[in-house]
Amino acid sequence: MKTKILHIAFGSVLSLFFACKGGDKREKAIIQQDTIPVRVVSLLQEDTDAEIITSGYFTTNDETLLSFKNGGVINRIYVKEGDKITKGQLLASVNPTEIGSQVEQVQLSLQKAQRDYERANKLFKDSVATLEQLQNAKTALDVAKQQLQSAKFNEGYTAIRATRNGFVLKKLANDGQIVGPGTPVLQINGASEGNWIVKVGLSDKQWSSLKVGDRASITSEALPNQVLEAKVSRKAESVDPQSGTFGVELALSNHNVKGLAAGLFGKASIFPSKKQSSYSIPYDALLDGGENEGYVFVTNDNQTAKKVKVQLGSVQKDKIAVTGGLENASSVIVSGSAYLTDGSKIRVVK
């Protein structure tokens, strides 16, 4: 009986021992399963002619808001949005009754001032009026002449005329509407003269890599199978507070492009003349890629993955240039990233 009890106790101890050993193996297996196998490539920085891919809209650099100098009741607007216009063409007029009345009043004042001066001059010659009275009469006459000149000048601005050849972009008022001095009535541009530009917004690093005169090419769905040559014509000196980007204008080299309209969308490739330092990584390593930026997983210790935001450059077959964001990384993860999150444990495989 005692022997049997000893056998049972010994068997229990052995079972517990092997159970513990099995637990260690299972724990190691769980730990092994928690690490995600990945492949990595080392990063090597090199100087490249990084192409900047961006988008913007077509416009001109001579858009102008036109208004009446003195305001009043709009008599008539002779054009509508989209109309082609020529320099000097009558676009709108204001009711001239009020300004005409002012001109007539000033003319009457001038006539009175002229009579007063002639009378003072005659009396001065007869030694009846003093020199001061003659001078005052002459001053009043000169003031009346200036007032008439100003009134006639204002009378000349009871109409709005086109300042250049172009198109009407916006009609901002209607017939019969009362507008104040300087209130915009029409917006025009000089598009018919071919002064087309594409306005784009860039990051500070992209902006700093460009200089005026750098080459660019532009495509648009409105112009299928056409590639428009352009160059950087202007760089903004401050950031746009709404978009957080720096504005750059690309002027078209060809002034005879047909089929364009203000506001059309265009895609631009800009080629900086200044060399840029960048990294080339496999395209498969890129996550959530956008137009100018995306995300990749990197590692510095081959044990932990870190998700970082990067700025993108040109695409070359199965590789893409990264112009920023990888400065503090030693390797980038090129496979297995679909299963990773920021901080995931990894195991590097060959």
C-alpha positions in Angstrom: 0.0 0.0 0.0 2.8 2.4 0.9 4.6 1.4 -2.3 1.6 2.3 -4.3 1.2 5.7 -2.6 4.9 6.4 -3.3 4.5 5.5 -7.0 1.5 7.9 -7.3 3.3 10.7 -5.6 6.4 10.2 -7.7 4.3 10.2 -10.8 2.7 13.5 -9.8 6.0 15.1 -9.3 7.2 14.0 -12.7 4.0 15.3 -14.3 4.4 18.6 -12.6 8.1 18.8 -13.8 7.2 18.1 -17.4 4.2 20.4 -17.2 6.6 23.2 -16.1 9.0 22.4 -18.9 6.1 22.4 -21.4 5.0 25.8 -20.0 8.4 27.2 -20.6 8.3 26.1 -24.2 4.8 27.4 -24.7 5.9 30.8 -23.1 8.9 30.9 -25.5 6.6 30.1 -28.4 4.2 32.9 -27.4 7.1 35.3 -27.1 8.3 34.1 -30.5 4.8 34.7 -32.0 4.7 38.2 -30.6 7.6 39.3 -32.8 6.8 40.0 -36.4 9.3 38.8 -39.0 10.3 41.6 -41.3 13.0 42.4 -43.9 14.9 45.6 -43.8 17.3 47.6 -46.0 20.0 50.0 -44.9 19.6 53.6 -45.7 22.2 55.5 -47.8 21.9 59.2 -48.4 22.8 60.5 -51.8 22.6 63.7 -53.9 19.8 63.5 -56.5 17.9 65.8 -58.9 14.7 65.3 -56.9 11.6 66.0 -58.9 8.8 67.8 -57.0 5.3 66.5 -57.8 2.5 68.8 -56.9 -0.8 70.3 -58.1 -2.4 73.7 -58.4 -4.8 75.7 -60.5 -4.5 77.8 -63.7 -4.9 81.6 -63.4 -3.2 84.8 -64.5 -1.0 87.2 -62.5 -3.1 90.2 -63.7 -6.5 89.6 -62.2 -8.1 92.9 -61.4 -11.2 94.1 -59.5 -12.9 97.0 -61.3 -15.2 99.5 -59.5 -16.7 103.0 -59.8 -14.7 105.8 -58.3 -17.7 107.6 -56.8 -20.4 105.0 -56.6 -24.1 105.5 -57.1 -26.9 103.6 -58.9 -25.6 101.2 -61.5 -27.2 102.1 -64.8 -26.2 99.0 -66.7 -23.6 96.2 -66.8 -22.8 95.3 -70.4 -21.0 92.0 -70.0 -21.5 88.7 -68.2 -19.1 86.1 -66.7 -16.9 84.4 -69.3 -17.2 87.2 -71.9 -14.1 88.1 -73.9 -13.2 91.7 -73.6 -10.8 94.2 -75.3 -8.8 97.0 -73.8 -11.0 100.2 -73.5 -14.3 98.4 -73.9 -17.2 99.8 -72.0 -18.2 97.3 -69.3 -20.5 99.1 -66.9 -21.9 102.6 -66.2 -23.4 104.4 -63.2 -26.4 106.8 -63.4 -24.7 110.2 -64.3 -27.4 112.5 -62.8 -25.7 113.1 -59.5 -22.2 113.6 -60.7 -23.5 115.7 -63.6 -25.3 118.0 -61.2 -22.1 118.4 -59.2 -20.2 119.4 -62.3 -22.8 122.0 -63.2 -22.7 123.5 -59.7 -18.9 123.8 -59.9 -19.2 125.4 -63.3 -21.5 128.0 -61.8 -19.1 128.6 -58.9 -16.3 129.1 -61.4 -18.3 131.7 -63.4 -19.0 133.6 -60.1 -15.4 133.5 -59.1 -14.4 134.8 -62.6 -16.8 137.8 -62.2 -15.6 138.5 -58.7 -12.0 138.6 -59.8 -12.7 140.8 -62.8 -14.6 143.3 -60.6 -11.8 143.3 -57.9 -9.2 143.8 -60.6 -11.1 146.8 -62.0 -11.6 148.3 -58.5 -8.0 147.8 -57.7 -6.9 149.7 -60.8 -9.3 152.5 -59.7 -7.7 152.4 -56.2 -11.0 151.4 -54.6 -10.1 147.8 -53.8 -7.0 146.8 -51.8 -4.3 144.4 -53.1 -5.4 141.9 -50.5 -9.0 141.9 -51.9 -7.6 141.4 -55.4 -5.4 138.5 -54.2 -8.3 136.9 -52.4 -10.5 137.1 -55.5 -7.7 135.5 -57.6 -7.3 132.7 -55.1 -11.0 132.0 -55.1 -10.9 131.8 -58.9 -8.0 129.4 -58.9 -9.8 127.2 -56.3 -12.9 127.1 -58.5 -10.9 126.1 -61.5 -9.4 123.2 -59.6 -12.8 122.1 -58.3 -14.1 122.0 -61.9 -11.1 119.9 -63.0 -11.8 117.4 -60.1 -15.5 117.3 -60.9 -14.8 116.6 -64.6 -12.3 113.9 -63.6 -14.9 112.2 -61.5 -17.4 112.5 -64.3 -15.0 110.6 -66.5 -15.3 107.7 -64.1 -19.0 107.2 -64.3 -18.2 104.2 -66.5 -16.0 101.1 -66.1 -13.8 100.2 -69.1 -11.6 97.2 -69.6 -8.0 97.9 -68.6 -6.6 95.1 -70.8 -7.6 92.3 -73.3 -8.9 89.3 -71.4 -12.0 87.7 -69.9 -14.7 88.6 -67.3 -14.1 86.2 -64.4 -16.9 87.4 -62.0 -19.8 89.7 -62.1 -20.2 91.1 -58.5 -23.2 93.5 -58.9 -26.3 93.9 -61.0 -28.2 96.7 -62.9 -30.0 99.1 -60.5 -27.8 98.2 -57.5 -26.5 101.0 -55.4 -22.7 100.7 -54.8 -20.3 102.8 -52.9 -17.0 104.2 -54.1 -14.5 101.4 -54.7 -17.1 98.6 -54.3 -16.0 95.7 -56.7 -18.4 95.4 -59.6 -16.4 93.1 -62.1 -13.3 90.9 -61.9 -11.3 90.5 -65.1 -8.0 89.0 -66.2 -5.6 89.2 -69.1 -5.9 85.6 -70.1 -6.5 86.3 -73.8 -2.9 87.6 -73.9 -1.7 84.2 -72.8 -0.3 85.2 -69.5 -1.2 81.9 -67.9 0.4 80.7 -64.6 -0.2 77.7 -62.3 -0.2 78.5 -58.6 1.0 75.6 -56.3 1.7 75.3 -52.6 4.9 73.6 -51.4 6.5 72.6 -48.1 9.2 74.8 -46.7 11.9 72.3 -47.7 10.5 72.0 -51.3 10.2 75.8 -51.5 13.8 76.3 -50.4 15.1 73.9 -53.0 13.7 76.0 -55.9 14.9 79.2 -57.5 13.3 81.4 -60.1 13.8 80.0 -63.6 13.7 76.3 -62.6 12.1 74.1 -65.2 8.6 72.5 -64.8 6.1 70.6 -66.9 2.3 70.7 -66.4 -0.5 68.4 -67.4 -4.3 68.8 -67.1 -7.3 66.6 -67.7 -8.7 69.6 -69.6 -5.8 69.2 -72.1 -5.4 65.5 -72.7 -2.2 64.3 -74.3 -0.5 67.7 -73.8 2.5 68.5 -71.7 3.0 72.2 -71.1 6.4 73.5 -70.5 6.8 76.1 -67.7 9.3 77.7 -65.3 9.3 79.0 -61.8 8.4 82.7 -62.1 7.8 83.7 -58.5 8.3 82.4 -55.0 6.1 83.7 -52.1 8.1 85.3 -49.3 5.7 84.2 -46.6 3.6 81.2 -45.7 -0.1 81.1 -46.6 -1.9 81.1 -43.2 -4.8 79.1 -44.5 -3.0 76.2 -46.2 0.3 76.3 -44.3 2.2 76.1 -47.5 4.5 78.5 -49.5 3.2 79.7 -52.8 5.0 79.2 -56.0 4.0 80.5 -59.5 4.8 78.5 -62.6 4.6 80.6 -65.8 3.8 78.8 -69.1 6.4 79.1 -71.8 3.8 78.9 -74.6 1.5 81.9 -74.7 -0.8 80.4 -77.3 -2.3 77.5 -75.4 -6.0 77.0 -76.2 -8.7 75.5 -74.0 -7.6 77.0 -70.6 -9.8 78.7 -68.1 -9.1 80.3 -64.7 -9.5 77.7 -62.0 -8.7 74.6 -64.0 -6.8 72.0 -62.1 -3.2 71.1 -63.2 -0.6 68.6 -62.1 3.0 69.9 -62.1 6.4 68.3 -62.0 9.1 70.8 -61.0 12.8 70.1 -61.5 15.0 72.0 -59.0 18.4 73.0 -60.4 19.9 72.7 -56.9 21.0 69.2 -55.8 19.0 67.6 -52.9 20.0 64.9 -50.5 17.6 62.0 -50.4 17.1 58.3 -49.8 15.9 55.8 -52.3 13.6 53.2 -50.8 11.5 50.4 -52.4 8.0 51.6 -53.3 6.5 48.7 -51.3 7.9 50.2 -48.1 5.7 53.2 -48.4 2.4 53.3 -46.4 -0.5 55.8 -46.9 1.4 57.6 -49.6 -0.1 60.9 -50.7 1.0 63.5 -53.2 4.0 64.8 -51.4 4.2 62.8 -48.2 3.6 59.3 -46.7 4.6 57.0 -43.9 7.2 54.2 -43.5 8.3 51.9 -40.7 12.0 52.2 -39.7 14.2 50.5 -37.1 17.4 51.4 -35.4 17.9 48.3 -33.2 16.3 45.6 -35.4 14.0 44.8 -32.5 11.4 47.6 -32.6 9.5 49.2 -35.4 8.8 52.9 -35.5 6.3 54.7 -37.9 7.6 58.0 -39.3 6.3 60.6 -41.7 8.4 61.3 -44.8 8.5 63.8 -47.6 8.5 62.3 -51.1 10.4 63.1 -54.2 10.5 61.5 -57.6 9.3 58.0 -58.4 11.6 55.8 -60.4 10.2 52.4 -61.5 9.9 50.4 -58.2 11.7 53.0 -56.1 10.8 56.4 -54.7 13.0 59.2 -53.4 12.5 60.4 -49.8 13.7 63.9 -49.3 13.0 64.2 -45.6 12.0 62.3 -42.5 14.6 59.5 -42.5 17.5 61.5 -41.1 17.5 59.7 -37.7 16.9 56.2 -39.1 19.4 53.5 -40.0 17.1 51.0 -41.7 13.7 50.9 -43.3 11.3 48.0 -43.2 10.5 46.8 -46.7 8.3 43.7 -46.0 6.0 42.7 -43.1 4.9 46.3 -42.5 1.2 45.4 -43.1 1.2 43.7 -39.7 3.1 46.4 -37.8 2.0 49.3 -35.6 4.2 51.9 -34.0 6.3 50.2 -31.4 5.8 46.6 -32.6 8.4 44.0 -31.7 10.1 42.7 -34.9 12.5 39.9 -35.9 14.7 40.6 -38.9 14.9 37.8 -41.4 17.1 37.5 -44.4 
